[in-house]
Amino acid sequence: MSSITNTINSVISARGVSKQYGRQRVLDDISFEIAPGRIVGLIGPNGSGKTSTLKAILGLGNFDGEMQVLGLDPRTQRDALMNDVCFIADVAILPRWIKVKQAIDFIAGVHPKFNRTKAEKYLANTKLTPDMKVRSMSKGMIVQLHLALIMAIDAKLLVLDEPTLGLDILYRKQFYQNLLEDFLMKTKPSSLLRIRWKKLSIFSVT
């Protein structure tokens, strides 16, 4: 029986997933499994289907075939799924008026799995201060704040889409070191899916 319904041994399980935009077929009958506690890199050039695969995993679009993420169908059970999934995009979008401390208070109020202490630990290694507003930050500082907020959420699956764009090499290295120490070294192992269009710096997470 080919159905993957109720599969719980894999963080992500895909069978015969296909996606087509008009006459262009961007995903052609792909199948894969990701076991718990793994770091997986999805690497390829532009147009190879990385974004479409990402959208399928996060329930952001329809597709043909079968997929389960943490035992749930992302197309019909997205709300429940996102309680245990964190997604860090390649562009950090935060209100320009918000202060660092306000951003922390907001996330703490809306997400039950947000760890304020962990967020403050990440920020302690930056030049960000509690009263600093987004409008006064450099691009790199905004990325640092965004990463601190998202990484402080205790998730079973973390999906990264070029998360360190705009960061200097030293903070980028520090980010991945913190990632390995705080996110993966748990009693119950989490999983990490990283999206990248080229191989540069893939060594950081392997």
Protein Blocks (a to p, Z undefined) as FASTA:
>chain_A
ZZfghiakbfbdcehiacdehjbcfbghiacdddehiacdddddehilmmmmmmmmnopa
ccedjddeehiafklmmmmmmmmcccddfbdcddfkbcfklmmmmmmmmmmkbcfklmmm
mmmmmcbdfklcfklpcfklmmmmmmmmmmmpccfbdcdehklgoiafklmmmmmmmmmm
mmmmcfbdcddddddfbfghklmmZZ
